[in-house]
Amino acid sequence: MSANVESKKLIVEEIKAKIQGSKSIVFADYNKLTVLEVTELRRKFKEAGCEYKVYKNTLVRKALNDLGITDFDNDLNGTTATVFCSDETSGAAIFAKETKANPALVEKIVPKCAYVEQKYLDKEGVKALSAIPSKEVLIAKMLGCFQSSLSKFVGVLDQIAKAKESN
């Protein structure tokens, strides 16, 4: 086999490993991004534990098909960036946050679809996914609810104790 074919096989294996090691993957159409904009996006994704990569669509399609995933065949065309994420929501959320903060990016980078929990999500699914808070935020909200309930309960017990003391 030629060196080119061998290098492509290695890249496919790399992509497969990243797919299997990710909790979610977001595919986005990037068009006319400047080097500065791409660098900034990569930095934001890295901070969130994600990896922004650009591979040839045919290699990504091959990796997905090797894993038995064929839902993305129609979406893997044109300029496609792949974001491998360590959680379910951060990739989609960063796209939404960055396009909201910088309206110039709205036309330049558009999420196409995603792969979350072994399921295909279309463009609307990615939009819905971006609205879900991260796991850490949800845990913090839950703990806040528990703390609030407990403090109210302690307050009620305190009032009962004070009422009994005054009688």
QUINOR-V171100 format. One record per residue. N is the residue number from 1. RES is the residue in three letters. SS is DSSP state (~ for helix, > for strand, _ for the rest). PHI is phi in degrees with one decimal (NA if undefined). BURIAL is 1 if it has 9 or more other C-alpha atoms within 8 Angstrom, else 0. Layout:
n->N res->RES ss->SS phi->PHI burial->BURIAL
n->N res->RES ss->SS phi->PHI burial->BURIAL
This chain:
n->1 res->MET ss->_ phi->NA burial->0
n->2 res->SER ss->_ phi->-76.3 burial->0
n->3 res->ALA ss->~ phi->-63.7 burial->0
n->4 res->ASN ss->~ phi->-64.1 burial->0
n->5 res->VAL ss->~ phi->-64.9 burial->0
n->6 res->GLU ss->~ phi->-64.1 burial->1
n->7 res->SER ss->~ phi->-66.1 burial->0
n->8 res->LYS ss->~ phi->-66.1 burial->1
n->9 res->LYS ss->~ phi->-63.5 burial->0
n->10 res->LEU ss->~ phi->-64.5 burial->0
n->11 res->ILE ss->~ phi->-66.2 burial->1
n->12 res->VAL ss->~ phi->-60.7 burial->1
n->13 res->GLU ss->~ phi->-64.6 burial->1
n->14 res->GLU ss->~ phi->-62.2 burial->0
n->15 res->ILE ss->~ phi->-63.5 burial->1
n->16 res->LYS ss->~ phi->-59.3 burial->1
n->17 res->ALA ss->~ phi->-63.2 burial->0
n->18 res->LYS ss->~ phi->-68.4 burial->1
n->19 res->ILE ss->~ phi->-62.1 burial->1
n->20 res->GLN ss->~ phi->-68.4 burial->0
n->21 res->GLY ss->_ phi->-90.7 burial->0
n->22 res->SER ss->_ phi->-106.8 burial->1
n->23 res->LYS ss->_ phi->-84.3 burial->1
n->24 res->SER ss->> phi->-151.9 burial->1
n->25 res->ILE ss->> phi->-135.3 burial->1
n->26 res->VAL ss->> phi->-117.0 burial->1
n->27 res->PHE ss->> phi->-106.9 burial->1
n->28 res->ALA ss->> phi->-133.8 burial->1
n->29 res->ASP ss->> phi->-86.9 burial->1
n->30 res->TYR ss->> phi->-111.3 burial->1
n->31 res->ASN ss->_ phi->-139.9 burial->0
n->32 res->LYS ss->_ phi->64.9 burial->0
n->33 res->LEU ss->_ phi->-73.0 burial->1
n->34 res->THR ss->_ phi->-80.6 burial->0
n->35 res->VAL ss->~ phi->-59.9 burial->0
n->36 res->LEU ss->~ phi->-62.1 burial->0
n->37 res->GLU ss->~ phi->-65.2 burial->0
n->38 res->VAL ss->~ phi->-64.3 burial->1
n->39 res->THR ss->~ phi->-61.3 burial->0
n->40 res->GLU ss->~ phi->-65.5 burial->0
n->41 res->LEU ss->~ phi->-62.6 burial->1
n->42 res->ARG ss->~ phi->-57.4 burial->1
n->43 res->ARG ss->~ phi->-63.6 burial->0
n->44 res->LYS ss->~ phi->-63.2 burial->1
n->45 res->PHE ss->~ phi->-66.0 burial->1
n->46 res->LYS ss->~ phi->-62.4 burial->1
n->47 res->GLU ss->~ phi->-60.3 burial->0
n->48 res->ALA ss->_ phi->-91.5 burial->0
n->49 res->GLY ss->_ phi->82.3 burial->0
n->50 res->CYS ss->> phi->-112.7 burial->1
n->51 res->GLU ss->> phi->-128.6 burial->1
n->52 res->TYR ss->> phi->-94.4 burial->1
n->53 res->LYS ss->> phi->-135.1 burial->0
n->54 res->VAL ss->_ phi->-119.8 burial->0
n->55 res->TYR ss->_ phi->-119.8 burial->1
n->56 res->LYS ss->_ phi->-66.1 burial->0
n->57 res->ASN ss->~ phi->-57.2 burial->1
n->58 res->THR ss->~ phi->-64.1 burial->0
n->59 res->LEU ss->~ phi->-73.0 burial->1
n->60 res->VAL ss->~ phi->-65.2 burial->1
n->61 res->ARG ss->~ phi->-59.8 burial->1
n->62 res->LYS ss->~ phi->-62.5 burial->1
n->63 res->ALA ss->~ phi->-62.7 burial->1
n->64 res->LEU ss->~ phi->-62.8 burial->1
n->65 res->ASN ss->~ phi->-63.2 burial->1
n->66 res->ASP ss->~ phi->-61.8 burial->0
n->67 res->LEU ss->_ phi->-89.9 burial->0
n->68 res->GLY ss->_ phi->82.7 burial->0
n->69 res->ILE ss->_ phi->-109.1 burial->0
n->70 res->THR ss->_ phi->-116.8 burial->0
n->71 res->ASP ss->_ phi->-66.2 burial->0
n->72 res->PHE ss->_ phi->-96.3 burial->1
n->73 res->ASP ss->_ phi->-54.4 burial->0
n->74 res->ASN ss->_ phi->-76.3 burial->0
n->75 res->ASP ss->_ phi->-87.1 burial->0
n->76 res->LEU ss->_ phi->-87.6 burial->1
n->77 res->ASN ss->_ phi->-148.1 burial->0
n->78 res->GLY ss->_ phi->73.6 burial->0
n->79 res->THR ss->_ phi->-77.9 burial->0
n->80 res->THR ss->> phi->-128.9 burial->1
n->81 res->ALA ss->> phi->-99.8 burial->1
n->82 res->THR ss->> phi->-117.7 burial->1
n->83 res->VAL ss->> phi->-117.8 burial->1
n->84 res->PHE ss->> phi->-93.9 burial->1
n->85 res->CYS ss->> phi->-120.1 burial->1
n->86 res->SER ss->_ phi->-86.2 burial->1
n->87 res->ASP ss->_ phi->-136.2 burial->0
n->88 res->GLU ss->_ phi->-80.9 burial->1
n->89 res->THR ss->_ phi->-114.9 burial->1
n->90 res->SER ss->~ phi->-62.1 burial->1
n->91 res->GLY ss->~ phi->-60.6 burial->1
n->92 res->ALA ss->~ phi->-65.1 burial->1
n->93 res->ALA ss->~ phi->-65.3 burial->1
n->94 res->ILE ss->~ phi->-66.3 burial->1
n->95 res->PHE ss->~ phi->-57.9 burial->1
n->96 res->ALA ss->~ phi->-63.7 burial->1
n->97 res->LYS ss->~ phi->-64.1 burial->0
n->98 res->GLU ss->~ phi->-69.1 burial->1
n->99 res->THR ss->~ phi->-72.0 burial->1
n->100 res->LYS ss->~ phi->-72.5 burial->0
n->101 res->ALA ss->~ phi->-72.9 burial->0
n->102 res->ASN ss->_ phi->-129.7 burial->0
n->103 res->PRO ss->~ phi->-56.9 burial->0
n->104 res->ALA ss->~ phi->-66.2 burial->0
n->105 res->LEU ss->~ phi->-80.3 burial->1
n->106 res->VAL ss->_ phi->-54.6 burial->1
n->107 res->GLU ss->_ phi->-85.9 burial->0
n->108 res->LYS ss->_ phi->-88.8 burial->1
n->109 res->ILE ss->> phi->-137.6 burial->1
n->110 res->VAL ss->> phi->-128.9 burial->1
n->111 res->PRO ss->> phi->-60.2 burial->1
n->112 res->LYS ss->> phi->-93.0 burial->1
n->113 res->CYS ss->> phi->-166.4 burial->1
n->114 res->ALA ss->> phi->-148.3 burial->1
n->115 res->TYR ss->> phi->-126.5 burial->1
n->116 res->VAL ss->> phi->-131.8 burial->1
n->117 res->GLU ss->_ phi->50.7 burial->0
n->118 res->GLN ss->_ phi->59.2 burial->0
n->119 res->LYS ss->> phi->-128.2 burial->0
n->120 res->TYR ss->> phi->-82.4 burial->1
n->121 res->LEU ss->> phi->-119.8 burial->1
n->122 res->ASP ss->_ phi->-80.3 burial->1
n->123 res->LYS ss->~ phi->-57.3 burial->1
n->124 res->GLU ss->~ phi->-67.1 burial->0
n->125 res->GLY ss->~ phi->-64.7 burial->1
n->126 res->VAL ss->~ phi->-65.5 burial->1
n->127 res->LYS ss->~ phi->-63.0 burial->1
n->128 res->ALA ss->~ phi->-65.2 burial->0
n->129 res->LEU ss->~ phi->-62.4 burial->1
n->130 res->SER ss->~ phi->-67.6 burial->1
n->131 res->ALA ss->_ phi->-83.6 burial->0
n->132 res->ILE ss->_ phi->-80.4 burial->0
n->133 res->PRO ss->_ phi->-64.5 burial->0
n->134 res->SER ss->_ phi->-68.3 burial->0
n->135 res->LYS ss->~ phi->-57.2 burial->0
n->136 res->GLU ss->~ phi->-61.9 burial->0
n->137 res->VAL ss->~ phi->-66.4 burial->0
n->138 res->LEU ss->~ phi->-63.3 burial->1
n->139 res->ILE ss->~ phi->-63.9 burial->0
n->140 res->ALA ss->~ phi->-61.6 burial->0
n->141 res->LYS ss->~ phi->-64.7 burial->0
n->142 res->MET ss->~ phi->-63.2 burial->0
n->143 res->LEU ss->~ phi->-63.3 burial->0
n->144 res->GLY ss->~ phi->-62.3 burial->0
n->145 res->CYS ss->~ phi->-63.9 burial->0
n->146 res->PHE ss->~ phi->-60.9 burial->0
n->147 res->GLN ss->~ phi->-62.8 burial->0
n->148 res->SER ss->~ phi->-62.3 burial->0
n->149 res->SER ss->~ phi->-63.5 burial->0
n->150 res->LEU ss->~ phi->-64.6 burial->0
n->151 res->SER ss->~ phi->-67.0 burial->0
n->152 res->LYS ss->~ phi->-65.3 burial->0
n->153 res->PHE ss->~ phi->-63.2 burial->0
n->154 res->VAL ss->~ phi->-62.8 burial->0
n->155 res->GLY ss->~ phi->-61.8 burial->0
n->156 res->VAL ss->~ phi->-63.9 burial->0
n->157 res->LEU ss->~ phi->-60.7 burial->0
n->158 res->ASP ss->~ phi->-62.5 burial->0
n->159 res->GLN ss->~ phi->-64.3 burial->0
n->160 res->ILE ss->~ phi->-64.4 burial->0
n->161 res->ALA ss->~ phi->-62.8 burial->0
n->162 res->LYS ss->~ phi->-65.0 burial->0
n->163 res->ALA ss->~ phi->-65.4 burial->0
n->164 res->LYS ss->~ phi->-70.0 burial->0
n->165 res->GLU ss->~ phi->-67.2 burial->0
n->166 res->SER ss->~ phi->-76.7 burial->0
n->167 res->ASN ss->_ phi->-85.7 burial->0
